[in-house]
């Protein structure tokens, strides 16, 4: 698809000041047949195996290529995909899903219950590196299997026939349907998906899809191409013939590529683009259901002292931080995303309770002195690891300057490639580490679960029985208002009493979209753009 310029686009002179030259990536051969779009996304990271170590690449791929059992649309209504119906027993511990008998893999073979079980069993092997394995733990014996304390055959998942999938839970889980959109609950073809290390997930011959599009080409660190899956059960509703995702190392390069007509959609751009394209029909600004924050490693002194953790939190001026970083950010004092809705009230969840803490530099200095570091004296130099992205670099410098000014402590900055930053965090080899979490499903548990003692995303050594108990209690509370109270209580413990993290800001997603593209939706859980039902004007 060729980009059609509009009168509202930036002038060449403005572009020179806003969009500087960036890294160049290989360009796939343009497909002039049919309806095709090209989407610019961030650098290639993580596995494309739903049972593996998931990062940005999988999230872009899966939203168009994989069908979950069911999901929720923007109106909060169930949208059946791989399943056509389900039933649950009276105490909500046995969930039975009936799969579509007309669902086929992209090679024409049937999608069966064994393919769903294949992902689950592989994800429960710690060697797979799945951070999402923790969300399988509501299933009978799943946690024990993950920890090597039970045999795989004891897992509470049954496949009585090819089109029936039964989950037996340890106890009621009120958000179980929300979990079904997570990678570990999506299928992987048992014929080919054998290991996260075999490379099946990036080979078009073996990386089969049960969704609207399937992998046609993958060039590491450059791009991947998805073609329409002609065997898809709902193929008549899919208008595009292909989607090409191109990787870029920085947002400036993405914006340049859009302006040059090399891509049709550029996502998660800088606030400078939002300001430069103000009023243009290309500009699409959406709320990200995400939080940018910092992990503190409790295994590192003096971060094992709650007074130090509180002091650092209270000493950061988030309003100033956001003014410097960009107008697409807003201060946040919570772990749960600022724009996540509370299903019980329909309002933003974070607005249902008082702010976990208030910034207070004088109190921060008092706390640091109580911890044995008056005016920062004797405080060890800590290292902050963060990705080499413009926003994160700006954030790091502001944090460094504020903590020096307000607490007289030294923070060493260490920028890393995005994949290296992920690896550093997962290994626990850090003092302070940048974290960004976009909601995987529409429930605060997607955030609060990451701080549980048994969480596969708990990278900072948190072991808090009180916090664990409150979160566990919320899992089976069926009264929505009482459950919200428990979730607020848990967040207050983690963020306002123990200060396990340093929340920084919420974000708007700044996107440029060719006006000739229609039908782009937002994923209700995360706010991300979804292209499976997109279309292109006939005159292209």
VMD Tcl script that draws the C-alpha trace (Angstrom):
set ca {
  {0.00 0.00 0.00}
  {1.33 3.43 -0.89}
  {1.03 6.21 1.64}
  {-1.29 8.99 0.46}
  {-0.04 12.36 1.67}
  {-2.48 14.76 3.25}
  {-2.41 18.52 3.55}
  {-2.07 18.20 7.30}
  {1.31 16.52 7.18}
  {4.40 18.24 8.47}
  {6.34 20.55 6.24}
  {9.83 19.52 5.26}
  {11.28 22.21 7.49}
  {9.37 20.99 10.52}
  {10.43 17.43 9.86}
  {14.07 18.41 10.01}
  {13.64 19.63 13.57}
  {11.42 16.82 14.83}
  {12.36 13.65 12.97}
  {16.10 13.23 12.76}
  {17.69 10.45 10.76}
  {17.62 7.04 12.40}
  {18.78 3.50 11.89}
  {18.02 1.92 8.53}
  {16.44 -1.52 8.31}
  {16.08 -3.85 5.37}
  {12.90 -3.24 3.41}
  {10.83 -6.26 2.31}
  {9.92 -6.47 -1.34}
  {6.71 -4.52 -1.83}
  {3.64 -6.61 -2.50}
  {1.51 -4.75 -5.03}
  {-1.14 -7.46 -5.27}
  {-4.22 -7.20 -3.08}
  {-4.64 -5.21 0.12}
  {-1.48 -4.92 2.17}
  {-0.28 -2.71 5.01}
  {3.12 -2.23 6.65}
  {3.38 -1.53 10.38}
  {6.43 -0.10 12.15}
  {7.15 -1.64 15.55}
  {9.96 -1.62 18.11}
  {13.06 -3.79 17.92}
  {12.88 -7.58 17.64}
  {12.71 -9.07 21.15}
  {11.69 -12.35 22.74}
  {10.26 -15.60 21.43}
  {7.30 -16.11 19.11}
  {6.47 -19.33 20.97}
  {3.48 -18.80 23.32}
  {5.18 -21.11 25.83}
  {8.47 -19.19 25.71}
  {9.91 -15.89 26.87}
  {7.40 -13.39 25.54}
  {8.20 -9.79 24.63}
  {7.25 -7.25 21.97}
  {7.62 -9.41 18.86}
  {5.16 -12.06 20.02}
  {2.62 -9.45 21.09}
  {2.64 -7.93 17.60}
  {2.49 -11.33 15.91}
  {-0.15 -13.01 18.06}
  {-2.80 -10.29 17.88}
  {-3.22 -11.06 14.16}
  {-2.07 -14.68 13.91}
  {-3.50 -16.54 16.89}
  {-7.02 -17.11 18.13}
  {-7.49 -17.48 21.87}
  {-10.44 -19.52 23.19}
  {-12.41 -16.33 23.74}
  {-11.80 -12.70 24.53}
  {-13.66 -9.54 25.50}
  {-14.45 -6.82 22.97}
  {-14.36 -3.06 23.60}
  {-17.92 -3.21 25.00}
  {-16.93 -5.84 27.57}
  {-18.86 -8.58 25.79}
  {-17.50 -12.07 25.14}
  {-16.19 -12.66 21.62}
  {-15.78 -16.37 20.88}
  {-12.80 -17.31 18.76}
  {-11.24 -20.78 19.00}
  {-14.09 -21.88 21.27}
  {-17.75 -21.68 20.31}
  {-19.17 -22.11 23.83}
  {-18.30 -22.97 27.41}
  {-19.93 -23.98 30.67}
  {-18.77 -23.80 34.28}
  {-19.87 -25.75 37.34}
  {-21.66 -24.21 40.30}
  {-18.56 -23.39 42.36}
  {-16.57 -22.14 39.32}
  {-13.81 -24.73 39.63}
  {-14.50 -26.77 36.47}
  {-14.53 -24.92 33.14}
  {-15.43 -26.82 29.97}
  {-14.77 -25.31 26.55}
  {-16.13 -26.63 23.28}
  {-13.81 -25.89 20.36}
  {-14.90 -24.98 16.86}
  {-14.87 -28.07 14.69}
  {-14.31 -25.85 11.65}
  {-11.12 -24.32 13.10}
  {-8.04 -25.23 11.05}
  {-4.35 -24.52 11.26}
  {-2.91 -22.57 8.35}
  {-1.79 -25.84 6.73}
  {-5.38 -27.11 6.72}
  {-5.06 -29.56 9.63}
  {-7.59 -29.39 12.49}
  {-6.96 -27.36 15.65}
  {-7.56 -29.73 18.56}
  {-7.62 -29.65 22.34}
  {-4.19 -31.33 22.31}
  {-2.73 -28.18 20.75}
  {-3.90 -26.08 23.71}
  {-2.53 -28.66 26.15}
  {0.76 -28.62 24.25}
  {1.38 -24.94 25.06}
  {0.34 -25.36 28.68}
  {2.58 -28.35 29.41}
  {5.59 -26.77 27.71}
  {5.08 -23.48 29.58}
  {5.08 -25.38 32.89}
  {8.63 -26.50 32.17}
  {10.85 -23.76 33.72}
  {13.36 -24.36 30.92}
  {10.89 -22.71 28.55}
  {11.42 -19.39 30.31}
  {7.75 -18.40 30.29}
  {7.04 -15.48 32.56}
  {3.35 -16.17 32.02}
  {3.51 -19.64 33.59}
  {2.32 -18.14 36.88}
  {-1.09 -17.53 35.30}
  {-1.50 -21.30 34.89}
  {-1.16 -21.81 38.64}
  {-4.93 -21.63 39.32}
  {-5.13 -25.03 37.54}
  {-4.87 -28.12 39.75}
  {-1.21 -29.10 40.35}
  {0.15 -26.57 37.84}
  {2.35 -24.80 40.37}
  {3.57 -28.11 41.78}
  {4.47 -29.33 38.29}
  {6.33 -26.08 37.57}
  {8.31 -26.50 40.80}
  {9.12 -30.14 40.08}
  {6.93 -31.37 42.93}
  {4.36 -33.25 40.83}
  {4.24 -35.22 37.60}
  {2.92 -33.62 34.42}
  {0.17 -36.25 34.25}
  {-1.48 -34.84 37.37}
  {-2.27 -31.51 35.71}
  {-5.92 -30.47 35.99}
  {-6.45 -30.17 32.23}
  {-8.44 -32.82 30.38}
  {-8.89 -33.41 26.63}
  {-11.62 -36.09 26.47}
  {-11.86 -35.58 22.71}
  {-10.39 -33.38 19.99}
  {-12.90 -30.59 20.55}
  {-13.37 -30.52 24.33}
  {-10.99 -28.83 26.75}
  {-11.62 -29.01 30.50}
  {-9.82 -27.02 33.20}
  {-10.03 -28.11 36.84}
  {-9.00 -25.31 39.20}
  {-7.58 -25.53 42.70}
  {-10.23 -23.07 43.87}
  {-12.64 -20.56 42.30}
  {-10.91 -17.95 40.17}
  {-13.23 -15.06 39.37}
  {-11.08 -13.72 36.53}
  {-10.39 -17.05 34.81}
  {-12.01 -16.03 31.52}
  {-9.74 -12.98 31.41}
  {-6.70 -15.25 31.62}
  {-7.61 -17.04 28.40}
  {-6.14 -14.31 26.19}
  {-2.66 -14.90 27.66}
  {0.00 -16.68 25.56}
  {0.08 -19.78 27.78}
  {-3.61 -20.44 27.07}
  {-3.29 -20.16 23.28}
  {-2.60 -23.23 21.11}
  {0.65 -24.32 19.49}
  {0.49 -27.09 16.92}
  {1.58 -30.26 18.69}
  {3.02 -31.62 15.43}
  {5.76 -28.98 15.29}
  {5.86 -26.95 18.53}
  {8.22 -29.13 20.50}
  {10.70 -26.78 22.19}
  {11.41 -23.08 22.60}
  {14.91 -23.76 21.28}
  {14.11 -25.70 18.09}
  {13.29 -22.60 16.03}
  {9.89 -23.87 14.90}
  {8.26 -20.55 15.86}
  {10.10 -18.46 13.23}
  {9.95 -20.97 10.38}
  {6.90 -20.42 8.11}
  {6.78 -24.17 7.43}
  {6.27 -25.04 11.10}
  {4.94 -21.85 12.71}
  {1.32 -22.60 12.02}
  {-1.47 -20.16 12.79}
  {-5.07 -20.69 13.87}
  {-5.92 -17.00 13.45}
  {-6.66 -14.67 10.51}
  {-3.04 -14.41 9.34}
  {-0.07 -16.77 9.19}
  {3.69 -16.34 9.04}
  {5.01 -16.10 5.47}
  {8.50 -14.71 6.04}
  {10.68 -13.82 9.00}
  {13.99 -11.94 8.77}
  {15.57 -11.50 12.22}
  {15.90 -7.90 13.40}
  {14.43 -6.65 10.09}
  {10.81 -7.65 9.47}
  {8.25 -10.41 9.32}
  {5.32 -10.87 6.94}
  {1.91 -12.31 7.70}
  {-0.33 -13.48 4.86}
  {-4.04 -14.05 5.09}
  {-4.83 -17.52 6.42}
  {-7.19 -18.89 3.79}
  {-8.07 -21.77 6.12}
  {-9.30 -19.43 8.87}
  {-12.84 -20.22 10.01}
  {-13.86 -16.55 9.65}
  {-11.79 -15.81 6.53}
  {-14.69 -14.05 4.77}
  {-14.48 -11.23 7.33}
  {-10.74 -10.68 6.81}
  {-10.10 -7.98 4.21}
  {-6.31 -7.60 4.18}
  {-4.13 -9.92 2.15}
  {-0.97 -9.32 4.16}
  {0.54 -7.39 7.04}
  {4.26 -6.63 7.16}
  {5.81 -5.70 10.49}
  {9.11 -3.83 10.24}
  {11.44 -3.51 13.22}
  {12.96 -0.15 14.15}
  {15.43 0.70 16.91}
  {13.96 4.12 17.72}
  {10.77 6.10 17.35}
  {12.38 8.76 15.17}
  {13.17 6.17 12.50}
  {9.60 4.92 12.69}
  {8.18 8.40 12.19}
  {10.61 9.05 9.32}
  {9.52 5.82 7.63}
  {5.88 6.85 7.91}
  {6.54 10.26 6.41}
  {8.52 8.67 3.57}
  {5.64 6.31 2.76}
  {7.63 3.20 3.75}
  {5.11 2.19 6.43}
  {1.38 2.75 6.81}
  {1.21 2.61 10.60}
  {3.80 3.73 13.16}
  {3.03 3.03 16.80}
  {4.18 4.29 20.21}
  {5.93 7.37 18.88}
  {7.36 10.30 20.83}
  {5.36 13.24 22.14}
  {7.16 15.46 19.61}
  {5.23 13.67 16.86}
  {1.97 14.26 18.71}
  {2.69 17.96 18.86}
  {3.92 18.21 15.26}
  {0.93 16.33 13.82}
  {-1.68 18.12 15.92}
  {-4.90 18.36 13.93}
  {-3.76 15.92 11.23}
  {-6.06 13.02 10.33}
  {-3.03 10.70 10.48}
  {-2.63 11.21 14.23}
  {-4.24 8.63 16.54}
  {-3.63 9.13 20.26}
  {-4.94 6.44 22.60}
  {-4.68 5.60 26.28}
  {-2.14 2.91 27.07}
  {-3.22 0.61 29.85}
  {0.37 0.53 31.04}
  {2.65 1.70 33.84}
  {6.32 2.68 33.56}
  {8.10 1.98 36.84}
  {11.36 0.82 38.39}
  {12.12 -2.46 40.12}
  {14.27 -2.32 43.25}
  {16.28 -5.44 44.03}
  {15.60 -6.38 47.64}
  {18.64 -8.66 47.63}
  {20.88 -5.59 47.28}
  {21.80 -3.40 50.25}
  {20.47 -0.91 51.20}
  {17.36 -1.56 49.07}
  {16.43 -4.31 51.51}
  {15.57 -1.48 53.96}
  {12.01 -0.23 53.49}
  {13.06 3.22 54.73}
  {15.46 3.55 51.83}
  {12.86 2.39 49.33}
  {10.34 4.87 50.70}
  {12.89 7.68 50.68}
  {13.67 7.15 47.00}
  {9.97 7.14 46.13}
  {9.20 10.29 48.10}
  {12.21 12.15 46.66}
  {11.13 11.89 43.00}
  {9.19 14.78 41.50}
  {6.98 13.04 38.96}
  {5.36 16.23 37.68}
  {8.79 17.59 36.75}
  {9.77 14.22 35.30}
  {6.77 14.19 32.97}
  {7.32 17.80 31.89}
  {10.79 16.83 30.75}
  {10.07 13.40 29.29}
  {7.08 14.45 27.19}
  {3.45 15.52 27.04}
  {2.40 11.92 26.34}
  {3.13 11.01 29.98}
  {1.21 11.59 33.23}
  {2.52 11.06 36.78}
  {1.38 7.91 38.52}
  {1.76 6.71 42.08}
  {0.28 3.26 41.50}
  {1.37 -0.05 40.06}
  {-2.04 -0.73 38.50}
  {-2.36 1.20 35.25}
  {-3.93 4.65 35.51}
  {-6.39 3.93 32.67}
  {-7.55 0.46 33.75}
  {-11.27 0.37 34.48}
  {-12.75 -1.22 37.60}
  {-15.41 -3.66 36.40}
  {-17.35 -3.12 39.63}
  {-17.75 0.63 39.17}
  {-16.91 1.40 35.54}
  {-14.48 4.07 36.78}
  {-10.69 3.98 36.71}
  {-9.50 1.49 39.32}
  {-6.84 3.80 40.80}
  {-9.50 6.44 41.50}
  {-11.27 4.04 43.86}
  {-8.78 4.59 46.69}
  {-6.52 7.33 47.98}
  {-3.06 7.75 46.49}
  {-0.65 5.15 47.99}
  {1.86 7.85 49.00}
  {2.63 11.55 48.66}
  {5.96 12.94 47.50}
  {7.81 14.69 50.31}
  {11.50 15.52 49.99}
  {11.95 16.52 53.64}
  {10.39 13.26 54.85}
  {12.58 11.38 52.35}
  {15.71 12.94 53.86}
  {14.54 12.02 57.36}
  {13.96 8.41 56.31}
  {17.39 8.18 54.71}
  {18.99 9.52 57.90}
  {17.03 7.00 59.99}
  {18.41 4.27 57.74}
  {21.96 5.43 58.53}
  {22.68 7.72 55.58}
  {22.28 11.35 56.73}
  {22.48 13.65 53.70}
  {23.41 10.57 51.67}
  {26.64 10.03 53.59}
  {27.96 6.49 53.16}
  {25.21 5.56 50.68}
  {26.60 3.11 48.09}
  {26.45 3.92 44.41}
  {23.53 2.09 42.81}
  {23.26 1.25 39.11}
  {20.08 1.86 37.13}
  {19.68 -0.40 34.08}
  {17.35 0.81 31.34}
  {16.75 0.30 27.59}
  {18.42 2.54 25.03}
  {15.13 4.16 24.08}
  {14.79 7.94 24.00}
  {12.06 8.11 26.65}
  {13.94 5.80 28.99}
  {17.21 7.67 28.54}
  {15.53 10.98 29.38}
  {13.81 9.38 32.37}
  {17.06 7.95 33.69}
  {18.84 11.30 33.58}
  {16.00 13.05 35.41}
  {15.88 10.37 38.12}
  {19.67 10.58 38.53}
  {19.59 14.36 38.88}
  {16.63 14.42 41.27}
  {18.07 11.80 43.63}
  {21.41 13.63 43.68}
  {19.72 16.97 44.38}
  {17.16 15.75 46.91}
  {18.99 12.93 48.71}
  {22.62 13.46 47.72}
  {22.95 9.88 46.51}
  {24.70 8.72 43.35}
  {22.95 6.65 40.71}
  {25.06 5.20 37.92}
  {23.25 4.90 34.60}
  {23.68 1.84 32.39}
  {21.85 1.84 29.06}
  {21.26 -1.55 27.41}
  {19.75 -2.93 24.24}
  {16.15 -3.88 24.94}
  {16.73 -7.64 24.87}
  {19.75 -7.27 27.18}
  {17.66 -5.22 29.58}
  {15.04 -7.98 29.69}
  {17.75 -10.56 30.40}
  {19.24 -8.44 33.18}
  {15.88 -8.13 34.86}
  {14.96 -11.80 34.56}
  {18.31 -12.88 35.98}
  {17.94 -10.58 39.00}
  {21.39 -9.11 38.36}
  {20.51 -5.47 38.94}
  {20.15 -2.80 41.60}
  {17.47 -0.70 39.91}
  {15.88 -1.79 36.65}
  {13.36 -0.17 34.36}
  {10.06 -1.97 33.97}
  {7.08 -1.30 31.75}
  {3.95 -3.39 32.00}
  {1.05 -3.21 29.60}
  {-2.03 -5.00 30.86}
  {-2.51 -8.49 29.48}
  {-6.10 -8.71 30.65}
  {-8.68 -6.33 32.08}
  {-8.14 -6.92 35.78}
  {-5.75 -5.38 38.37}
  {-4.45 -8.88 39.05}
  {-2.35 -8.61 35.87}
  {-0.25 -6.07 37.82}
  {-0.51 -7.20 41.42}
  {0.33 -10.82 40.58}
  {3.84 -9.84 39.48}
  {4.84 -9.04 43.07}
  {3.64 -12.35 44.53}
  {6.32 -14.46 46.19}
  {5.75 -17.31 43.70}
  {5.41 -15.14 40.60}
  {7.59 -15.94 37.62}
  {7.78 -12.17 37.07}
  {9.01 -11.47 40.61}
  {12.57 -10.52 39.72}
  {13.42 -8.51 42.82}
  {13.24 -11.02 45.66}
  {9.91 -9.97 47.20}
  {8.67 -12.44 49.83}
  {5.63 -11.01 51.60}
  {3.15 -13.41 53.17}
  {0.73 -10.65 54.13}
  {0.59 -9.30 50.58}
  {0.30 -12.81 49.14}
  {-2.60 -13.56 51.47}
  {-4.62 -10.49 50.51}
  {-4.14 -11.13 46.78}
  {-5.04 -14.80 47.22}
  {-8.20 -13.83 49.10}
  {-9.22 -11.54 46.22}
  {-8.94 -14.39 43.72}
  {-12.00 -16.18 45.05}
  {-14.04 -13.20 46.27}
  {-17.17 -13.16 44.12}
  {-18.58 -9.87 45.40}
  {-17.10 -7.29 42.96}
  {-17.03 -4.43 45.49}
  {-15.41 -6.54 48.22}
  {-12.88 -7.83 45.70}
  {-11.97 -4.28 44.64}
  {-11.39 -3.41 48.30}
  {-9.00 -6.35 48.65}
  {-7.12 -5.38 45.50}
  {-6.75 -1.79 46.72}
  {-5.52 -3.12 50.06}
  {-2.92 -5.26 48.31}
  {-1.67 -2.33 46.22}
  {-1.41 -0.15 49.32}
  {0.75 -2.78 51.02}
  {3.05 -3.15 48.03}
  {3.31 0.45 46.84}
  {2.36 2.62 49.84}
  {3.79 0.64 52.77}
  {6.60 -1.63 51.55}
  {7.49 0.46 48.47}
  {8.55 -2.55 46.41}
  {8.54 -0.52 43.20}
  {9.03 3.08 42.05}
  {5.98 4.03 39.93}
  {6.79 6.83 37.48}
  {4.19 7.59 34.84}
  {1.30 6.49 32.67}
  {1.46 7.03 28.92}
  {-0.55 7.97 25.91}
  {0.15 5.96 22.77}
  {1.05 8.28 19.90}
  {0.39 6.60 16.56}
  {0.42 7.63 12.91}
  {-2.10 5.78 10.76}
  {-2.70 6.15 7.04}
  {-6.20 7.67 6.73}
  {-7.01 5.18 3.96}
  {-6.98 2.33 6.48}
  {-10.25 1.54 8.25}
  {-11.36 -1.08 10.72}
  {-8.43 -0.84 13.13}
  {-9.60 -1.81 16.60}
  {-8.11 -1.49 20.05}
  {-7.47 -4.54 22.21}
  {-9.74 -3.90 25.18}
  {-7.29 -5.26 27.74}
  {-4.19 -3.30 26.71}
  {-5.24 -0.51 24.39}
  {-2.94 -1.87 21.65}
  {-3.98 -1.55 18.02}
  {-5.42 -4.64 16.31}
  {-5.39 -5.08 12.54}
  {-7.21 -8.38 12.00}
  {-10.34 -6.65 10.71}
  {-8.60 -3.70 9.03}
  {-9.35 -2.75 5.44}
  {-7.81 -0.51 2.80}
  {-9.68 1.90 0.54}
  {-10.25 0.44 -2.91}
  {-8.43 3.30 -4.66}
  {-5.10 2.20 -3.23}
}
mol new
graphics top color blue
foreach p $ca { graphics top sphere $p radius 0.5 }
foreach p [lrange $ca 0 end-1] q [lrange $ca 1 end] { graphics top cylinder $p $q radius 0.2 }
display resetview
